[in-house]
Amino acid sequence: MKKILLSLIAACMAMAMQAQTYTVKVLKTDGTVVAFPMEDIKEITVDENETPTPQPATPKFVEVAGVKWATGNLQYDKGTWKIAAHQWDYFNPVSGVSVEGSRSKIPQSADQVDHFNMGVVGANALAIDDTHGGTANTYFEGKLYVDAKMQNETTDFEKAAFGDLAFWATKGEYRLPSRKESLALINDASWQYGYVETDGLKIYGFLATNPTNGVPERNIRIAKPLTSEEIAKGVFFPCAGSRYEQGVLKNVGYGAYYWVGKVWEDNDSWGAFISADRDGLYGDYQGDDGTKGNCIRPVYVGAK
């Protein structure tokens, strides 16, 4: 710390010896003036403030199975699109384990949304009716369209009405995982069923990590406690369930269901997905109804 004794003191003392009175005035940056009688001032120093230590930035992704996965689900939160602050975050979480087919007592909110129809962006992004995008066997990760059949591609985010919601909502910084990327995660990563304790809740989900010995392991029947440090090393898919019937959520606390950027091979209304629950890990040979709301765990592309 540096201390500077101003020469002004000596000058003022000399003037004070001439039996005159003086007032020191300090003009602050906000326009206010602070005044002191000269005889009340003993010493003036200027101290150099210590530079604050910069805080580390939150990582934008974690790499598993060769893919840079976002560290949270895609969310629409009261007018703002964002990646959730934590991997286990979802709106109105259930503490503990639910049974298959259970319906949530709290319907999906209109202004806090993290379950989305397949292939909807723009004005359709928050649709909870039968609106969806797609033509059978279309790969649409990182793409935007003006039509529901996904035949007319556009690069104009304002004109887009269908396509990759993660890509659209983040202005190209993230996108939906491709079919190839989702299969790599399902088949090449190790999977552990478990829970994290936060804010008095036990949030259950499935953690995918790079195999420690090169051989993938699956432990999806019996849950184990997971620390935030363990979760930070992989992709944790919280069991946020799916949305059905105009906002009703099902299987919250039971299963994790996440969209992939591909329409199913032989059905315009179905999409590829990553599915994990205590019945098994699916996505290789199954799709899901595109008019229902699943979660989205994007992959990182990079800032545009």
N, C-alpha and C positions, 0 to 999 in steps of 0.2 A: 504494500500500500504506500502510495506516495503522499507526502505532506508538503504543501507549498505555503510558506508564510509570506503573505502579500506585503510588498513594500509600501502599500497604501497606509499601513499602520504607522510607520515611521513618519510619513508625511503628515498624517492627521495629528499625531502627537505634537509635531512641531507647530502646527497651526493652533492646537489647543493651548500651547504655552503662551500664545498671544492673547489669552483671556477672552477668546471668542468661543461661542458654542456652535456645534455642527451636528447635523443629522445625516446618517448614512441611509440611503434608500436603495432597495434591491427590486428591480423589475423582473417578475417571473414570466415564464413563457405563456401563462394563461392570462396575462395582462394585469394581474394584481401587483400591488406595490407593498413591500414590507419595509418599515422604517425603524431605525434604532438611534437613540441618542449616542453621540460619539463616546461620551464618558462611560457608557455601559459596556463598551466592547473592549475585551481584553486581547483577543487574538482571532484572526480569521485564517482558516485552513481550507484547502480544497482536497478532498479525498477521492481517489480513483476506485470506483466500484469493481468488485470481482466479476469476471465474466461468468454467467450461469452455465452449468454443464448441460449440453444438449441431450435430450432424451432420445433413445433409440426409436426409430419409426416402426410401426406395426408392419410385419412382413405381408406382402401382397399375395404370397402363394407358398405352398409346400409341395415339394416334388416327390411324387410317388408313382411307381411304374412308368417312369420316364415322362410324366406329365405334370405341369405346374398347376396344381389345384388351388382354387381360392380358399382362404382361411375362414370362410363363412358362407352361409346361404345367401342367395339374392333376395332382397326384401324391398317392398314398397312401404315406406313409413311416413304417412301423413304428408304426401306430396313430394317426397324425396326417395329416389332410388339409391340403394346402397348395398354393400356387402356387409353382412352381419358382423358385429364387433367380435364375437367369439364363435368357434366352430359349433358349439352346442346350442346356440341361440335360435329360437323360433318363437313366434307369437303365441301367447296363451299356452305355455308348456305344461305338460302333465308330469307330475312327480311320481316316480315308480313305474310299474309295469301294468299295461292294460291287456285285456283279452282280445283275441282276434274278432273283428266285426264290431267292436264297441264304438259308440258314437259320442263325440265330444259334447259336453253340455254348453259350451260356448261356441257359437257359429263364427265363421270367418268374418272379421270386421271389414268394412268397406274402405277404411283408410289405413289399415295395417295388414298387408297381404304378403304371404310367402308361399302360397299354393296357386299355380297358374295352369291354364289350359295349354295344350300343345300348339306351338307355332304362332302365338299371338303377340303383336307389338303395337305401339302407337295407341290409337283410340280403342283397340281391342285388348290391350294388355291386361286389363283387370276383369275381363269377361268371366261370368260364372254360369252362362247359359251353354248352348251347344256350339258356340263359335270356336273354331279351331282352324289351323292352316294345314295344308298338306295334300300331296298326291303320292300314292303308294310308291315306296322305295326312293323317296327324295331325301338327299342329304342336304341339310340346310344350316349346319353350324357356320356361324360367321357370315350369314347371308340375310338379306332383307328383300321383301317383295311387296308389291302393291295389291296383289290378288291372293285370294284364299287357296287357290290351287298351286301356288308357288311356281308359276310359270314366267312371271314378269319381274325380273330382279331389278332392284334399284340400289343406288348408293346414297340416296337422299333420306336421311333419318326422319325428316318431317313428313315425307310422303309415304313412308313404309307403314303397312297395316298388318303384315304377317312376316314370319321368319323367326330369327334367333332373338329371343327376348333378352338374354344376358348381354349379347352384343349390342342390341339397341339401347338398353337401359344404362349401360356403362359407356356409351359412345365409342365402342370398339376396344375398350381396355380389356374386357373379358368376353368370353363366348361360351356357348354350350359345349360340352364334351362331344367329340365325334364318336361314331360307333366303334371305331378301332380303339380309341382311347378308353372307352368304357369297358370293352372286352379285356383290354390289357389290365385294367384295375381289378376286374372281377377274377381273372384267371392267374395273374402274376403276383398280386399282392397278398400279404397275410391279413386275415380278418379276425377281429376279436369283438365279441359282444360285451358291452360293459356300460358303465354309467359314470358320470361326473357329478359331484356334489357342489352346488352353487346356490347362494341365496336361500338356503334351507330346502332346496329341491334336489331330487335325484333324477337327472336327465339321462335317459337311456338312449343308446345308439350303437352304431357299428363303426369300429376303427380299422381303416385299411392302412397298412404300413409296408415298407420295403422289407422283404424277408431277411432276417439276420444271417441266415446260413445259405441263402440262395434258393431255399425250398419253401414255397408258400404253405402256411398253416391256416386252418380254419377252426375257430372256436366260437361258434355262433349259437350255442344252446344255453350255456351257463354264463351269466354276466359276472364280470369282475370289476372292482373299483378302478377307475382310471384317473391319473393325475393330469393337471394341465400340461405338465412337461411331457408326459407320454403322448398326449393328444397332439401336441405341437410337432411331433415327429411324423404324423400321418394325416389322413383325411378322416375326420369324424363326421359321420352322417347321423344326425339326431333322428329319433323315431317320431317324426312330425306327422306321420300318416298321410292321408289324401283327402281332397275335398270332393264331396258328392252332393247332389240334390240342392242346388241353389245356395251353397254356402255351408252346408252341414259337413263337418269334418269327421272322418272315420279312421280308426286304427292309430290314433294319436297315442304315443306311449307303447305302441306295439311294433310298427314297421316303419322303415325308411324307404321312400319311393321318389326317385329323381329322374327328371327328363334327360334324354340324350338328343342330339341334333339330327335325328333321322326318323322319317315316317316308315312305318312297318312295311314289309315287303309286298303284302297283298291286300292292304286295307288303308284307304285314305284317312280313316278316322282314328287309327291307332298309331302309337309311337314307340320307339325303342326307349328303354329305361334301365336304370339300375335299381334293383329291388332287393332289400335285405330285411328279413324278419326271422323269428325263431323257427319257421318252417324251412328256411333255406335262403340261399343267395342265388338270385335269378337275374336274367337279362340276356343270357346267351340265345335262348330260343323263345322268349316271351316278349310281348309288348303290352301296352296299357292303353285304355280308352282316352283318346285325346281331348274329349269333352269334360274330363274330370281334372281336378287340380292336383298336380304333383309339385314337389319342391324342385329347386334348381341349385346345383352346386357348380358354378362356372369354372372354367380353366382360364388361366392368365395369358393374355396375348401380349400386353405391353401398352404403355401410355401412348396415345395418339397425339 
